[in-house]
Amino acid sequence: LAVDTTTPSGSVALLEDGALLGEVNLESAATHSARLLRSVDYLLGAHGRDVKDVDAFAVAAGPGSFTGIRIGVGAVKSLAFASGKPVAPVSTLLALASKLAADGARLVCPLLDAKKDELYAALFEAGPSGLVEVIPQGAYAPDAFFARLPARRVVSFAGSGLAIYRQNLLPYVRDKARFPRRSPFIAAEVGRIGCAMVREGKGVAAAALQPLYFRRSQAEEKCRP
């Protein structure tokens, strides 16, 4: 069972042996806390399953909305703790990059609006062994990140950051930028990555599950000495 609540485009997916059985995708005014568990119940019920039947969980652990991350991680932690099953904490950026690479793109660049004039971003290259970081995942000033992109290679972009920073991006990549139409929902990708992590022994116990942040939250900034 895979969950993503890191952006307004929340989704839940159910997979078996890496194959997608079903996915609930919602972008609505309702908060994740109001719709997440209902989505889980619907998806499991539609397949005649119960949460006790779930062998492992995967969650988009960040980066993204601090509130959204806490809701998803908290819900999955509770479900995994009650069942004693492992959890795979998956990077939102890696999941979005995986969705881009599924179309055959070689260089993929997920961009998420991080607010405060920053982006959560990374550059990945698809190869025989999967996606490899070319520019590490992190929180960046937009122009500082765009300046690091290769100017002579085709790069595919996606994510909420494009709505704000697309015009800033174009002078750096010019005609090498590609903007494939992909839905913003990534629970299926989170689930596939999570399946592989659990098989490789990279799942964690519920008590050890932690959010993936690349900077302090606004509340933490205010409390910092």
C-alpha positions as a Markdown table, in Angstrom:
| # | Residue | x | y | z |
|---|---|---|---|---|
| 1 | Leu | 0.0 | 0.0 | 0.0 |
| 2 | Ala | 1.5 | 3.3 | -1.1 |
| 3 | Val | 0.6 | 6.8 | 0.0 |
| 4 | Asp | 1.5 | 10.3 | -1.3 |
| 5 | Thr | 0.3 | 13.5 | 0.5 |
| 6 | Thr | 3.4 | 15.7 | -0.2 |
| 7 | Thr | 1.5 | 18.0 | -2.6 |
| 8 | Pro | -2.2 | 18.9 | -3.1 |
| 9 | Ser | -2.4 | 16.0 | -5.7 |
| 10 | Gly | -2.8 | 13.2 | -3.1 |
| 11 | Ser | -2.9 | 9.6 | -4.1 |
| 12 | Val | -3.1 | 6.1 | -2.7 |
| 13 | Ala | -2.1 | 2.9 | -4.6 |
| 14 | Leu | -2.3 | -0.8 | -4.1 |
| 15 | Leu | 0.3 | -3.0 | -5.7 |
| 16 | Glu | 1.0 | -6.7 | -5.8 |
| 17 | Asp | 4.5 | -8.0 | -6.8 |
| 18 | Gly | 5.2 | -4.5 | -8.3 |
| 19 | Ala | 2.1 | -4.5 | -10.5 |
| 20 | Leu | -0.5 | -1.8 | -9.9 |
| 21 | Leu | -3.9 | -3.1 | -8.8 |
| 22 | Gly | -5.6 | 0.2 | -8.3 |
| 23 | Glu | -5.0 | 3.9 | -7.5 |
| 24 | Val | -7.1 | 6.6 | -6.0 |
| 25 | Asn | -6.1 | 10.1 | -7.2 |
| 26 | Leu | -7.6 | 13.3 | -5.8 |
| 27 | Glu | -6.8 | 16.9 | -6.2 |
| 28 | Ser | -9.5 | 18.8 | -4.1 |
| 29 | Ala | -10.0 | 21.5 | -1.6 |
| 30 | Ala | -10.4 | 18.9 | 1.2 |
| 31 | Thr | -7.4 | 18.4 | 3.3 |
| 32 | His | -5.4 | 15.1 | 3.2 |
| 33 | Ser | -6.4 | 14.4 | 6.8 |
| 34 | Ala | -10.0 | 14.5 | 5.7 |
| 35 | Arg | -9.6 | 12.2 | 2.7 |
| 36 | Leu | -6.6 | 10.0 | 3.1 |
| 37 | Leu | -8.0 | 7.2 | 5.2 |
| 38 | Arg | -11.3 | 7.2 | 3.3 |
| 39 | Ser | -9.2 | 6.6 | 0.1 |
| 40 | Val | -7.3 | 3.8 | 1.8 |
| 41 | Asp | -10.5 | 2.1 | 2.9 |
| 42 | Tyr | -12.1 | 2.5 | -0.5 |
| 43 | Leu | -9.1 | 1.1 | -2.4 |
| 44 | Leu | -8.7 | -1.9 | -0.1 |
| 45 | Gly | -12.4 | -2.6 | 0.0 |
| 46 | Ala | -12.7 | -2.5 | -3.8 |
| 47 | His | -10.2 | -5.3 | -4.0 |
| 48 | Gly | -11.7 | -7.3 | -1.1 |
| 49 | Arg | -8.6 | -6.7 | 1.1 |
| 50 | Asp | -8.1 | -5.4 | 4.6 |
| 51 | Val | -5.2 | -3.5 | 6.0 |
| 52 | Lys | -4.1 | -6.7 | 7.8 |
| 53 | Asp | -3.5 | -8.2 | 4.3 |
| 54 | Val | -0.9 | -5.6 | 3.4 |
| 55 | Asp | 2.6 | -7.0 | 3.5 |
| 56 | Ala | 4.4 | -3.7 | 3.4 |
| 57 | Phe | 3.8 | 0.1 | 3.1 |
| 58 | Ala | 5.4 | 2.8 | 1.1 |
| 59 | Val | 5.1 | 6.5 | 1.7 |
| 60 | Ala | 6.3 | 9.7 | -0.1 |
| 61 | Ala | 8.3 | 11.0 | 2.9 |
| 62 | Gly | 9.2 | 14.3 | 1.3 |
| 63 | Pro | 10.2 | 16.8 | 0.2 |
| 64 | Gly | 6.9 | 18.8 | -0.2 |
| 65 | Ser | 4.3 | 20.4 | 2.0 |
| 66 | Phe | 5.4 | 20.1 | 5.6 |
| 67 | Thr | 1.8 | 19.6 | 6.7 |
| 68 | Gly | 1.2 | 17.1 | 3.9 |
| 69 | Ile | 4.3 | 15.1 | 4.8 |
| 70 | Arg | 3.4 | 14.9 | 8.4 |
| 71 | Ile | -0.1 | 13.6 | 7.6 |
| 72 | Gly | 1.1 | 10.9 | 5.2 |
| 73 | Val | 4.0 | 9.8 | 7.4 |
| 74 | Gly | 1.8 | 9.8 | 10.5 |
| 75 | Ala | -0.9 | 7.8 | 8.9 |
| 76 | Val | 1.4 | 5.2 | 7.4 |
| 77 | Lys | 3.4 | 5.0 | 10.6 |
| 78 | Ser | 0.2 | 4.2 | 12.5 |
| 79 | Leu | -0.9 | 1.5 | 10.0 |
| 80 | Ala | 2.5 | -0.1 | 9.9 |
| 81 | Phe | 2.9 | 0.0 | 13.7 |
| 82 | Ala | -0.5 | -1.7 | 14.2 |
| 83 | Ser | 0.4 | -4.5 | 11.7 |
| 84 | Gly | 4.1 | -4.8 | 12.4 |
| 85 | Lys | 4.9 | -4.5 | 8.7 |
| 86 | Pro | 7.8 | -2.6 | 7.2 |
| 87 | Val | 7.7 | 0.8 | 5.6 |
| 88 | Ala | 9.7 | 2.1 | 2.6 |
| 89 | Pro | 10.2 | 5.9 | 2.9 |
| 90 | Val | 10.4 | 7.2 | -0.7 |
| 91 | Ser | 11.6 | 10.5 | -2.0 |
| 92 | Thr | 8.9 | 12.6 | -3.7 |
| 93 | Leu | 11.5 | 13.8 | -6.2 |
| 94 | Leu | 12.6 | 10.3 | -7.0 |
| 95 | Ala | 9.0 | 9.1 | -7.6 |
| 96 | Leu | 8.3 | 12.1 | -9.9 |
| 97 | Ala | 11.5 | 11.4 | -11.8 |
| 98 | Ser | 10.6 | 7.8 | -12.2 |
| 99 | Lys | 7.3 | 8.8 | -13.7 |
| 100 | Leu | 9.1 | 11.0 | -16.2 |
| 101 | Ala | 11.7 | 8.3 | -17.0 |
| 102 | Ala | 8.9 | 5.8 | -17.8 |
| 103 | Asp | 8.4 | 7.6 | -21.1 |
| 104 | Gly | 12.0 | 6.8 | -22.1 |
| 105 | Ala | 13.5 | 10.2 | -21.2 |
| 106 | Arg | 17.2 | 9.9 | -20.3 |
| 107 | Leu | 17.7 | 13.1 | -18.2 |
| 108 | Val | 14.7 | 13.9 | -16.0 |
| 109 | Cys | 14.3 | 16.9 | -13.7 |
| 110 | Pro | 11.5 | 17.0 | -11.1 |
| 111 | Leu | 10.8 | 20.5 | -9.8 |
| 112 | Leu | 8.6 | 21.2 | -6.8 |
| 113 | Asp | 7.6 | 24.6 | -5.5 |
| 114 | Ala | 9.2 | 24.9 | -2.1 |
| 115 | Lys | 7.8 | 28.4 | -1.3 |
| 116 | Lys | 10.1 | 31.2 | 0.0 |
| 117 | Asp | 11.5 | 31.6 | -3.5 |
| 118 | Glu | 13.0 | 28.2 | -3.5 |
| 119 | Leu | 12.7 | 24.9 | -5.4 |
| 120 | Tyr | 12.9 | 21.3 | -4.3 |
| 121 | Ala | 14.8 | 19.8 | -7.2 |
| 122 | Ala | 17.3 | 17.3 | -8.6 |
| 123 | Leu | 18.6 | 16.0 | -11.9 |
| 124 | Phe | 18.5 | 12.3 | -12.6 |
| 125 | Glu | 19.9 | 10.2 | -15.4 |
| 126 | Ala | 18.2 | 6.9 | -16.4 |
| 127 | Gly | 20.5 | 4.0 | -17.0 |
| 128 | Pro | 20.5 | 0.2 | -16.9 |
| 129 | Ser | 20.5 | 0.1 | -13.1 |
| 130 | Gly | 17.8 | 2.8 | -12.7 |
| 131 | Leu | 17.9 | 6.5 | -11.9 |
| 132 | Val | 21.2 | 8.0 | -10.8 |
| 133 | Glu | 21.5 | 11.5 | -9.2 |
| 134 | Val | 23.4 | 13.9 | -11.4 |
| 135 | Ile | 22.5 | 17.0 | -9.4 |
| 136 | Pro | 21.7 | 16.0 | -5.8 |
| 137 | Gln | 18.2 | 16.3 | -4.3 |
| 138 | Gly | 17.8 | 19.5 | -2.3 |
| 139 | Ala | 16.3 | 22.9 | -1.8 |
| 140 | Tyr | 17.7 | 25.4 | -4.2 |
| 141 | Ala | 17.4 | 29.0 | -5.3 |
| 142 | Pro | 15.9 | 28.6 | -8.8 |
| 143 | Asp | 18.6 | 30.3 | -10.8 |
| 144 | Ala | 21.4 | 28.6 | -8.9 |
| 145 | Phe | 19.9 | 25.2 | -9.7 |
| 146 | Phe | 19.1 | 26.1 | -13.4 |
| 147 | Ala | 22.7 | 27.2 | -13.9 |
| 148 | Arg | 23.9 | 23.7 | -13.1 |
| 149 | Leu | 21.7 | 22.0 | -15.8 |
| 150 | Pro | 23.5 | 20.8 | -18.9 |
| 151 | Ala | 22.9 | 23.3 | -21.7 |
| 152 | Arg | 23.4 | 20.8 | -24.6 |
| 153 | Arg | 21.4 | 17.8 | -23.6 |
| 154 | Val | 17.7 | 17.2 | -23.7 |
| 155 | Val | 16.1 | 17.3 | -20.2 |
| 156 | Ser | 12.5 | 16.4 | -19.4 |
| 157 | Phe | 10.8 | 18.5 | -16.6 |
| 158 | Ala | 7.7 | 18.1 | -14.5 |
| 159 | Gly | 6.3 | 19.2 | -11.2 |
| 160 | Ser | 4.6 | 22.1 | -9.4 |
| 161 | Gly | 7.7 | 24.3 | -9.7 |
| 162 | Leu | 7.1 | 24.7 | -13.5 |
| 163 | Ala | 4.0 | 26.8 | -12.9 |
| 164 | Ile | 6.1 | 29.5 | -11.2 |
| 165 | Tyr | 9.6 | 29.1 | -12.6 |
| 166 | Arg | 9.2 | 27.9 | -16.2 |
| 167 | Gln | 10.2 | 31.3 | -17.7 |
| 168 | Asn | 13.2 | 31.5 | -15.4 |
| 169 | Leu | 14.3 | 28.0 | -16.6 |
| 170 | Leu | 14.1 | 28.6 | -20.4 |
| 171 | Pro | 17.1 | 30.8 | -20.8 |
| 172 | Tyr | 19.3 | 28.1 | -19.3 |
| 173 | Val | 18.1 | 25.1 | -21.4 |
| 174 | Arg | 16.5 | 26.8 | -24.4 |
| 175 | Asp | 15.3 | 24.3 | -27.0 |
| 176 | Lys | 16.7 | 21.3 | -25.0 |
| 177 | Ala | 13.8 | 21.5 | -22.5 |
| 178 | Arg | 10.9 | 19.0 | -22.8 |
| 179 | Phe | 7.6 | 19.3 | -20.8 |
| 180 | Pro | 5.8 | 16.0 | -21.2 |
| 181 | Arg | 2.2 | 15.9 | -20.1 |
| 182 | Arg | 2.2 | 13.7 | -17.0 |
| 183 | Ser | -0.4 | 13.6 | -14.3 |
| 184 | Pro | 0.8 | 14.9 | -10.9 |
| 185 | Phe | -0.2 | 11.7 | -9.0 |
| 186 | Ile | 2.7 | 9.5 | -7.9 |
| 187 | Ala | 1.5 | 6.9 | -5.5 |
| 188 | Ala | 2.0 | 4.1 | -8.1 |
| 189 | Glu | 5.6 | 5.2 | -8.5 |
| 190 | Val | 6.1 | 5.4 | -4.8 |
| 191 | Gly | 4.7 | 1.9 | -4.5 |
| 192 | Arg | 7.0 | 0.5 | -7.2 |
| 193 | Ile | 10.1 | 2.1 | -5.7 |
| 194 | Gly | 8.9 | 1.0 | -2.2 |
| 195 | Cys | 8.5 | -2.6 | -3.4 |
| 196 | Ala | 12.1 | -2.7 | -4.6 |
| 197 | Met | 13.3 | -1.1 | -1.4 |
| 198 | Val | 11.5 | -3.7 | 0.8 |
| 199 | Arg | 12.9 | -6.6 | -1.3 |
| 200 | Glu | 16.4 | -5.2 | -0.9 |
| 201 | Gly | 15.9 | -5.0 | 2.9 |
| 202 | Lys | 15.7 | -1.2 | 2.9 |
| 203 | Gly | 12.3 | -1.0 | 4.6 |
| 204 | Val | 12.2 | 0.4 | 8.1 |
| 205 | Ala | 10.1 | -0.4 | 11.2 |
| 206 | Ala | 7.2 | 2.0 | 11.9 |
| 207 | Ala | 9.1 | 3.6 | 14.9 |
| 208 | Ala | 12.1 | 4.4 | 12.7 |
| 209 | Leu | 10.1 | 6.1 | 9.9 |
| 210 | Gln | 11.1 | 9.8 | 9.5 |
| 211 | Pro | 10.0 | 12.6 | 7.2 |
| 212 | Leu | 12.5 | 13.7 | 4.5 |
| 213 | Tyr | 13.1 | 17.4 | 4.8 |
| 214 | Phe | 15.6 | 19.5 | 2.9 |
| 215 | Arg | 15.2 | 22.6 | 5.1 |
| 216 | Arg | 13.6 | 23.8 | 8.3 |
| 217 | Ser | 9.9 | 24.4 | 8.5 |
| 218 | Gln | 8.6 | 28.0 | 9.0 |
| 219 | Ala | 7.8 | 27.1 | 12.6 |
| 220 | Glu | 11.3 | 25.8 | 13.2 |
| 221 | Glu | 12.8 | 28.9 | 11.6 |
| 222 | Lys | 10.9 | 31.1 | 14.0 |
| 223 | Cys | 12.1 | 29.1 | 17.0 |
| 224 | Arg | 15.8 | 29.0 | 15.8 |
| 225 | Pro | 18.1 | 31.0 | 18.1 |
